[in-house]
Amino acid sequence: DPEFAQKKYLYNADALRIDWEYSDPQFAGLVSATLLATLDHLEQDPSIDQIVVVTHFPLIEQQLVRPASSGFACAYSGNLTLGKKVLAYRKVTHLISGHTRQPKQGVLVREDLPAVRYHVLGGEPERPNWLELVLGE
């Protein structure tokens, strides 16, 4: 949405520190391509049973925290477009993200695919958090 692009500098200081030819959607697509290519490869590999996807920003709505006061700034809290693509992979069993600093976890039921466990790690920059996963059970 052009309105987001025009007002980005109000919510994200990165907009003031970078000068390049990419729009946000173009750059997101460019850097997402590597992750999606890796997922394609892993999905086709018969020796791989499950995939854990770890990202800095949340990928699905269920991982986001949307306080009423944040409004427009929520546009820069995650990458839901990439999340939809990641959720199409059958072998993805976990989505782990950070950024929001508010812990969340749950299970997302997918139609015709296995469920995905999602987590958002809490913590502060000076006190990072961690998550223990037991896989293959």
ChimeraX attribute file (.defattr): number of C-alpha atoms within 10 A of each C-alpha:
attribute: neighborCount
match mode: 1-to-1
recipient: residues
	/A:1	6
	/A:2	7
	/A:3	7
	/A:4	15
	/A:5	12
	/A:6	10
	/A:7	13
	/A:8	19
	/A:9	13
	/A:10	12
	/A:11	15
	/A:12	12
	/A:13	10
	/A:14	10
	/A:15	15
	/A:16	10
	/A:17	8
	/A:18	8
	/A:19	8
	/A:20	6
	/A:21	8
	/A:22	10
	/A:23	10
	/A:24	13
	/A:25	12
	/A:26	11
	/A:27	13
	/A:28	14
	/A:29	14
	/A:30	12
	/A:31	10
	/A:32	16
	/A:33	13
	/A:34	11
	/A:35	14
	/A:36	16
	/A:37	11
	/A:38	10
	/A:39	18
	/A:40	13
	/A:41	11
	/A:42	18
	/A:43	18
	/A:44	10
	/A:45	10
	/A:46	7
	/A:47	8
	/A:48	11
	/A:49	13
	/A:50	16
	/A:51	17
	/A:52	16
	/A:53	16
	/A:54	16
	/A:55	15
	/A:56	14
	/A:57	19
	/A:58	26
	/A:59	26
	/A:60	20
	/A:61	13
	/A:62	15
	/A:63	25
	/A:64	22
	/A:65	17
	/A:66	13
	/A:67	8
	/A:68	8
	/A:69	8
	/A:70	11
	/A:71	9
	/A:72	13
	/A:73	15
	/A:74	15
	/A:75	13
	/A:76	12
	/A:77	17
	/A:78	22
	/A:79	18
	/A:80	16
	/A:81	14
	/A:82	18
	/A:83	15
	/A:84	13
	/A:85	12
	/A:86	21
	/A:87	21
	/A:88	11
	/A:89	18
	/A:90	17
	/A:91	21
	/A:92	22
	/A:93	21
	/A:94	21
	/A:95	25
	/A:96	21
	/A:97	25
	/A:98	23
	/A:99	19
	/A:100	21
	/A:101	16
	/A:102	14
	/A:103	17
	/A:104	18
	/A:105	14
	/A:106	12
	/A:107	14
	/A:108	17
	/A:109	11
	/A:110	12
	/A:111	7
	/A:112	7
	/A:113	14
	/A:114	15
	/A:115	17
	/A:116	19
	/A:117	16
	/A:118	24
	/A:119	21
	/A:120	29
	/A:121	22
	/A:122	19
	/A:123	16
	/A:124	12
	/A:125	9
	/A:126	6
	/A:127	8
	/A:128	11
	/A:129	14
	/A:130	10
	/A:131	10
	/A:132	5
	/A:133	8
	/A:134	6
	/A:135	10
	/A:136	6
	/A:137	3
